[in-house]
Amino acid sequence: MITVQEAEQIILSHIKDYGIEYVPFQQALGRVLAEDLLCDRDMPAYDRISMDGIAVRYSAIERGVTSFTIRATQAAGDAPLSIEHDEECIEIMTGGALGTSTDTVVPYEHIEIKQGKALIVSTKIKQGQNIHYRGSDKRKGDVAATAGSIIDAAIINVAATIGATLLPVKRQPRILIVSTGDELVEVDETPAPWQIRRSNNYTIQAVLRQNGLDADMMHLPDDATIMEQQLREALGEYDVLLLSGGVSMGKYDHLPMVLKQLGVQQHFHKVQQRPGKPFWFGSHNNTLIFAFPGNPVSGFMCLHRYFLPWYYQGMGVAQKKLYAMLASDITFAPNLQYFLQVATHMNEQAQLVATPLPGNGSGDLANLVESNAFLELPIDKTEFKAGEVYRLWVFKQ
């Protein structure tokens, strides 16, 4: 067996760049931006009014003028209007463009309008107030969104604002999720007492979708001949295979042998960790194979601890390390790195606290509903005390 850190280093040494493609900005949510987005003009593009009211010359207010004749009314989207005299104003709406003849906006809350005149009833007027000046956010040519960012609603907003109808995004690997096992039946079937419904493949698919990834799915029976035939085709078609089950020491765990027969290079099999000790990783030409144990929690943990960091690093996304403080003492005796299921919360001192939810082993899928992260407890300790801080792997907000 190798350590968690060794497994991580081996996997990250197989980072791949799958290139760039362009997608409509409305379809880019969750994808990774491949190039900086640049402003095509200043942001905002004009001196933008930020409150409904009247636009006046501040010099008039300084001279004691409080009553202004409304020369015209300007809506957002109208060409900017001007005044000719200090005692005039433009009634103007939020989003409107300020003309060059005025420099201050007094909101409706601070005026009274009667018979075409606006009377200022506040003494707290400042020059330039309620104006979002041209270029105060960004200048033409400035970076509006940085390469390596995961495209979210804010970046969609920016893309629409700068007219970026097609966004350059990192091309994603072609992924196939493969479940294995004769004990598995489809979700809509009624299992025999000795069978279970397939769930790991749908769990993996759901995690991928949460991270902006699509994947095909396939199921293989515990038959070495069929496995070899189907996987041979998959190796030529996909960039990544995510396998679930068939990698332990059982008589029907054929995957390691089948992959060897197919010429797949095994980089490691078994990691000093719980859950997920039987985890297998290999490569064949340009295809990577992540073979997770069939136990639900094991596969779920390995997906978050190994595959997602590999994916995001290959996409050029900076991943921040998270840490949390253990809420209570815990003992773990086996000589394994322990990924403890926890529920996290922020305490009154703004510290992230992880409450242990050990569950009933790597088959306790229901416990994942109550927890939201794994706390990575190092292999060189058996006693872990409340208040100690360890690496956190969040899988649910």
N, C-alpha and C positions, 0 to 999 in steps of 0.2 A: 504493500500500500504506500501511496505517497501522501504528503500533507496537503491541506487545503491550499496553502500558499503555492506549493509546487504545481498543483492542478491549475490554479489560476494563471500562473506564469506560462504554462504550456498552452493553455487555451488562448491567452492574449497574444502569444507569439504567432498565432494563426489569424491575425486581423486581416481583413480583406476590404478593398475598395471596389465597389461594384459600379462606379461611374456616376454620371449625372443624367437626369432626364427632366423634361419640363412638363408641368401639369397645370391645368387651370387653377387659379388661386382658390376658387370655391371648393376644390377637391383636395386641397393640400393640407388640411387639418391633420395634425399628428405626424406629418412628414418632417424630415430634417432639411433645413435650408442649406443649400450647397454653396451659395455665393452671397456676398453682402448685397442687400437691397439699398440702392442709392436714391435720394430724393430727386425728383425731376424738377422741382421748384422749391422755393422757400416754404417752410411750414411754421405758422400759417402763411398762405400766399399773399395776404394783404393784411392791413391793420384791421383786425376783426373785432367787432363789438361783442362783449361778453354779457351784457345785460340790456334789456329793453329800457328805453328812456329817450333823452334828448342829447344831441351832440352840440356842444357850444365851444366858444373860445374861452380858455381859462383867463386870458387877459381881461375879459369883460367882467368876470367874477371878481378879479383882483381890484377892479375899479368900482366895485359895489353894485354892479348890475345884477338884479335878481329876477327880473321879468323879461321873458324872451318871446318874440313873435315867431310862431311856427311857420317857417318858410315852405316846408314840404315834408312828406312822410316817405321814408325809405324802408323797403322790406329787404330781408336777406335775399341775395341773388340779384338785386337791382344794382345798376351802375351807381357809384358814389355821387351824392349831391353836395352842393356847396352853398354857403351863405355869403352875403355881400356885406352885411353890417354886423357889428359886435352884438347888437340887440336882437339878432335873429338866431334861430336854432333849427336843427333838423330832427324831427321825430324819427327815431331809428330803432330797428328791431335786432334782437340777438342774432349774430351771424352775419350782419350787414357789414359792408366795407366802409370804413371811415374815409371821408374826403379830406383833402389837404387844407381846407379852410377851417376845420375844427380840430380840437385836440383833447377834449375831455367829454366823458359821457356821464350824465346825471340820471340815475335810475328813476323809474316811475315812483318808487317809494319816497323819493325826496322832492317831488314836485307836485303841484296842483295845476290842472289844465282847465282853463275857462275861456270861452269865446276866442279860440285861436291863439291864446297866449299860455306859456308855461311859466309858473312862478316857483322858484326854488325855495323850499321851506326848511332846508338843512344848512347848517354852517360848516359841516364837515365834508367839504369837497376838496379833493386833491387833484392837481394837474395830472392828466394822463390816466385817470382811473377808468376801470372797466373797459380797457382796450388790450387785446391780445395782439401785441405788435408783430408785424411781418418778420419772419425769420427768427423769432425769439425761441422757437423750439429747435428747428433745424434749418440749415442753409442748403440751397441747391447744391447737390453733389455730396452732401453729408451722408453718412451711413445711417439708414433708418432701421435696419434690422441686420444682425450679424450672422454670418455663416456659422453653422453648427448649432443654431437655435432650433428647438422643436417648435414647429409652426402652431401657434395657438390663436385664439380669437383676436388678440391684440395685433399679432402680425398680419392676420387676414385684414384687419382694419387698415394697417399701414399699407399693405399691398394695394388695396382698393384706392386709398388716398393718393398714392403715387402712380396709379395707372398700370401696375404690374399685373397684367391679366394672366400671364404665364409665369410660374415660379420655378426657378432651378432648384431641384431637390435631389438628395442622394438617392440613387437607385437602390432598391431594397433587394436582399437575397431572395431567391425563390425557395420557399420552405415547404417541406412535406412533414406532416405529423403522422407517425405510424404507431398505432396501438397493437399489442400482441396478446395472445392468450385465448385458449379454447374456453376458458371459464367466463368469457365476456359475451354478453348479448347486447343488441341495440337498445336504446333508451325506451323505445315504444313497445318492446317485447316484455313478456312476463317471464322472469328468470325462474329456472328450476331451483330447488332448495340449495343446490351446490353451485349455482351460478350467480354472477353479479352483472349489473348493467355497466356499459362503458361510460366512464366519466373522465378519466385522465386526459383523453384526447380533446374533449370539449373544454376542459379546464385550461389546457395549454393554449387552445385556440382563443379562449376568452382573454387570457393574459396577453397574447400577441395583439389582439385587437385593441386592448387598452393601451398598447404601446404603438399603435398605428401600423401594425403588420397584418398581412393576410397570409393564409396558409391553406394548402390542400390537405386532405386527410385520407388515410388508408388503414385498413385493419388486416393483420396477418394471423393465421392460425399457427398453432405450435407444430408446424410441419416444416422441417429444414429445407426440403425440396422447393416448396412453394415460397418460403422466405427468400431463398437464393434467387429464384426467378424474378420475383417482384422487386426485390431490392436492387438487382442488377439494372433493371430498367430505371428505377428511381435515381440511382447514382449518376446516370447519364443525363438526367432531366433537371435535377434540383441542385441548388447551391448548399442547402442545409437540410439534413434529416434530423428530426427530433423524435427519437424512439422512446416508447414507454413500455417497460417490462421486458422479460426475457434475458436479463443480464446477470442474474444471481447465480447460485450454484446448483439449482435444481436440475433434475434429469431432463426437463423439457425447456430449459433455458438455452436455446440454440443460437441466439444472436452472435455471441463472440466467435463461435466456430464458423457460422455462416459468413460473417463479415471477413474473417480471415481467408476463407475460400474465395471470396470475391476480390481479394487483393487489397482490402482496406488496411491501412497502416494503423495499428493500435498504438496510441500515445500513452494511455494509461488505462488501467482497470482497477477500481477500488481506491477510495480516498478515506483517510483517517477522519471520518466525520460521522455524526448522527444528527438527523437522518441522512440517508443517501449514500451509505458506504459502497454499494456495488456500482456506482456511477462509472460509465465507460465513455472514452472519447477517442476519436480517430479521424483519419482523413483519407480521401481517395481522389487523386488528381486535384480538381478544384472544389470538391464537395467535402464538407465537414459533417461529422456524425456525432451528435450528442445522444448517448443512449442512457436514459434515466431509469432508475429502479421503478418497478410497477407500484410500489406502495404510494398512495396518493400524496402524503405529506413530503415524502422523499423527492418525488419528481417535481413537486411544486417548489420546494426549496432550491433544488439544483437549477431549475429554470431561472429563478431570480438571482441566485448567487453566481452563476457561471454564464448562462446564455445571454441574459440581458446586458450585463457589463461588456461582454464580447461585442454584442450588436452595437451598443451606443458608442463604444470606443472606435469601432470601425466607421461609424457614421460621423465621427469628429465631434461628438457631443461631450462636453466636459461634465463629468459625474462627480458631484460633491459627496464626500464621505459624511455619513451621519453617525452620531453616537447618542447613547441614552444611558441613564443611571438606573441600576438595578433597584427595584423597589423592596425586595426582601431577599433574605439569604437563600441560597440553593446549593445543593451538593450533587455533583455528577462525577462518579468514580471511574468509568471506563476511560481508557487512554485514547480518547477521540475528541475532536473539536465538536462542540455541542452547539447546534443552532436551536436555541430555546424559543418556543412560541411565546410571544408577549403581546399585551395590549398596552399601548402608550398613551400618556396624557401629559399636559403641561401643568406643572405645579405653580404655586403662587410666587415662587422665586424665578419663574420663567425657565425652569429646568425640565428637560424632557425625561420623563420617568417611565420605565418599562416594568410592568407587572407580569410575573411569570404565569403562563398557562400551559403547564407541561403536557397535559392531555394523556392519552393512552397509547403512545407510540406512533410510529410512522404510518399506521393505517387509520389514524384518527382524523379523517377528513373533516368531520363536523367541527372539530376544535378550531379549524381555520376560520370559521364564521365569527368566532368570538375574538380571535387575535387579529392583529393588523401588521405584524412584523416578526422577524427573527432577530434575536440578539445573539451575536456570535461570541461564544465563550471559548477562550483559548485552551489548547490541548494540555498545557503544562501546569494546570491547576485542577483541583477537585472541589475546593471550597470557594464559593463566590458570595461576597458579602453585600448587603444592602448599602447603597451609596457608591459602589464601584461602577466605573463607566466602561462600556464596551461598544464595539461596532454594531450598528443597527442596519438591517435590511428591510425596508418598508415595502409591503406589497398591497397596502390598502390605506386610503386616507381616513 
